[in-house]
Amino acid sequence: MKKILVLGATSAIAEAACRLWAKRGDALFVVARNEERLRAIAADLKVRGAADVHVAVMDLDDIGLHDSAVREAARVLGGLDLAFIAHGTLGDQTACTRDFSLALRELNTNAIGVMSWLTHLGNLFESQGGGTIAVISSVAGDRGRQSNYVYGAAKGAVTIFMQGMRQRLYKAGVNVVTIKPGFVDTPMTASFKKGVLWTSPGVVAAAIDRAISRGSCEVYVPSFWWLIMTVIKAIPERLFRRASL
Amino acid sequence: MHGWGRYPRLDCHATQPKTAAECAHTVASVGSLIARGLGRSYGDSSLAEEVLQTRYLDQMLEFDAGQGLLTCAAGVSLQEILQTFVPRGWFLPVTPGTRFVTVGGAIASDVHGKNHHAAGSFSRHVSAMEILLGNGECVIATPTQRRDLFESTCGGMGLTGVILKASLRLQRVRSSLIRVTTVKAPDLQTALYEFERNESATYSVAWIDCLARGRSLGRSILMLGEHANEGPLVVSAAQPRSVHLEFTGALVNAFTVRMFNALYFHKNFRATRSRMVPLEPYFYPLDALADWNRLYGRRGFLQYQFVIPKEAGPAGLRGLIERIAASGQGSFLAVLKLLGRGNGYPLSFPFEGYTLALDFKAEPAVFDLLRELDSQVLDLGGRLYLAKDGRMSQATFQAGYPKWMEFEAVRAKYHAHGKFSSAQSRRLGLQ
């Protein structure tokens, strides 16, 4: 039985991952803002076989609450084997261009808040001397593109922040896993037209679980995104600036 | 958007609410809508300009292991239930021929399975449901509390409100294996006799060759099933792989269907044989082939399922099958079953008699044939299954479902008029 803290447990990918862990009989501490949905998900995880499910309703952007929330989860579960950060928003890039306060909100949720969680979790896991911290970043963080560079900048910042933490915590036996999903069919992407590159939260969740158990560092999900992003990153800026991606 | 038959198609706007509160918001903010689960009804019952998809309302909420009572949100699929509960020794009380339907959809179509003669339809095992009404109110309906709403919602094609939650009694099984006995019947009379003779079988269904004529008319293979007393408790996890193929329709024609049927019939050499099989190939043979609905090509297909009273049985069925065989149209898969007593709910399909289901490619000639079959079915006192329908006329509907006015009265009482409607309900003249 693993003891798992999930932040943003109402996200479709997090819910799918929690279902895998619940089926295995793990104990979960799930955190999210939408109470109605979080309670339904917690009940579901219990029916599916979770050893225990604890619920905390909070605004994950509220940095002042992070330290106590992390301690509370560790206390209730009796330590943590895994912390999974899955919350995020995909803002309207065009609106962010016109109004920086919107961009700031996106950056707070997707980057600053996550870094705060990572800091508290990193310290806890370091003192425990083991465990795994997994975070959903994005392929969008690999290169800035006009269509979503606010989101991309936030995810890119998280990816780099985690690279540093990974080195630092390696000595303590703590693994830090960066997940970079491509296009996933979730409520966050409900308005997008879906094509062959799209995948389901269930597929992404299974890949996340695999990456965690293997002790991977950075993974693209599905793995073909590694190839796509390698090609995209190799395009010189001089050419890339003309592209309409 | 389209149903499983890929005919007809309609431009739909879909919302995917994540909570009951969001459902209520959707219902309040649009003119009229229809709920949609996994889109496995064949025709246009889940099509409307506004569609409320239940894909994110897929949480199981409570399980009482003493009674086997599962309470879940309406978007939970039968596949999820099997995955979770078969390993614990529980099985669905009633299951249709695919596990990729939601609990909400199973109630709305009041689906039946191979055990209908003994276990009744799906709704017999539903002890309660929570329904979002057209006025935004969430109410509980059970077989005793708001009985009229409960009975009209079972088989009511989503037209009474949005089913949000349901409590379902699962059945205990010792093994996931099924002991299958196949019985070869060289003609219709033998097939019907075998159904009667095997009335005590837990599950029974027959594959029937609707193209065979003359002495072989109605030749069938009965597949009887019993839950094994021992063996593993497993169910496959793998989702069938999608074959992103669009056939032009060339794969299904009179020749291939005739060949398939002849081969299928003759591959069973002995008259009777028994063997153990996992539950999937027995209950869900077509689920192994994801997207089998694409085999009929771009234009899609129509599934035609009727039930006729038992008294009308042999002669009535013979007349219908003769008409189908003479047309040369018809499908790989035609399924015959002797249904048990119906529940008398206004729009619930099953009643005691013979039901036959078969596919037709959606071609102009087929519509004429089906209109002829409609009148034959009605003359025999039968009706068509709404979950399979994408074309029947208002008159055919009203004649087959004489309690439709009672259904409309319940809808009026519970604020459904003008709020819940589908392409099908409008075609059938429901408000």
Interface residues (C-beta under 8 A of the other chain):
Chain A: T10 A12 K23 N34 E36 R37 A40 I41 A43 D44 V47 R48 G49 P187 A190 V196 G202
Chain B: Q16 K18 T19 A20 A21 Y56 Q59 M60 L61 E62 F63 L70 A73 T84 Q239 H244
